[in-house]
């Protein structure tokens, strides 16, 4: 019972650290079963311990156990721990009355206002979507502008987030008075705000913002005298400068080990919030089409993209590259760090694994990955795709390399975002492949002409990152694709479709 009491005290403390105000609790109404061997503390002992912990925390307790015990004969099913209909009605009335008596008057008066505040896990979504953070422009003279904006509090102090911004107007290709769709760019592990990335999107006709999510800033870009483009790729972390009021670093301690303490110590909390804050900054700029914005991120940035797209429905499109959820399962290299959390593992999964948030994602989303990615394996990737209820597509290719330039290179990212933000032609949409006899059949909707199709499969076992893949050509007849049936020992397979733009999309991955 001492261990039970200690764990309950720890739970109360952790809940209170989130800022939640605990106002009410109940004892369990389920009685001990006298015919069962008692292997632990009795229900009475546990209820007494729980009531004491709650009293010490200033939490009102509705003692359902004491209220229902005298009436068990009429309110409980015979030879069963469950209650009958009258029993559940009795308990419901007890709970309702107790809540009305113990809910603070101020909270009752503000109930209508509270109902308008959307909170998801540690994030105040309403505030993040409605408030534009304070912005300080550091340089607005060069093609790529630099700025900081206000972030979430960290370690007891306010923070600032560094970002680069570029658009057709800043790089000299736009026309006076033009407005542009916007895109938020999220770096991965070891990354920063990449100047060449925002410049790439500005050349594509977008207003782009890329922030540093590790509390630092990179050096100002150097430009090629002939092309005017940034020279080099800012991958050297040694050249970055820690901001005086920067947020948490993006190492594993900040990503995983901090869970269970103060939320402001958690890198995932800051990452998703600061992406949403960057989105608000972007939407506030006069040259940006606020209702035509998108989001893409690479690796840990893809992970963060999954979180942000599940929280921020202002986006018209999202493209996570590599990153996904269900990192606590399968072969992800992140799994050992999550498993080492012990009793805190479930808390991290609930709060920060994208698999827990993607079921609320209705932003159109394109998942981009390779077959052999060691960080975000196909099993976890497809589980992440499967739980998304909104519009979704896949671009899986064999042996896609992992990295920042490799992650922003696929043209399908831009084409997908164009289709949602600029009225561009959509990517082809293949259906679910089905084996019929000795062939695989799948239909495909396309606004563009289809160029080629292929079946990809592996018969290898072992780590997915080490498996070799085979590719077989398939045929197109109208909107119907036909491919040979995968070999009997193929354990994983899918098809890709390439259109006249050389844009590639894939079917869902099949496991057998």
Secondary structure, 3 states (H helix, E strand, C coil): CHHHHHHHHHHHHHHHHCCCCCCEEECCCCCCCCCCCCCCCCHHHHHHHHHHHHHHCCCEEECHHHHHHCCHHHHECCCCCCECHHHHHHHHHHHHHHHHHHCCHHHHHCHHHHHCCCEECCEEHHHHHHCCCCEEEEECCCCCEEEEEECCCECCECCEEEEEEECCCCCCCCCCCCCEEEEEEECCCCCCCCHHHHHHHHHCCCEEEEECCCCEECCCCCECCCCCCECCCCCCHHHCEECCCCCCCCCHHHHHHCCCCCHHHCHHHHHHHHHHHHHHHHHHCCCEEEEEEEEEEECHHHHHHHHHHHHCCCCCEEEEECCCCCCCCCCCCCHHHHHCCHHHHHHHHHHHCHHHHHHHCCCCEEEEEECCCCCCCHHHHHHHHHHCCCCEEEEEECCCCCCHHHHHHCHHHHHHHHHHHCCCCCCCEECCCEEECCEEEEEEECCCCEEEEEEEEECCCCCHHHCCCEEEECEEECCEEEEECCCCCCCEEEEEEEECCCCEEECCCEEC
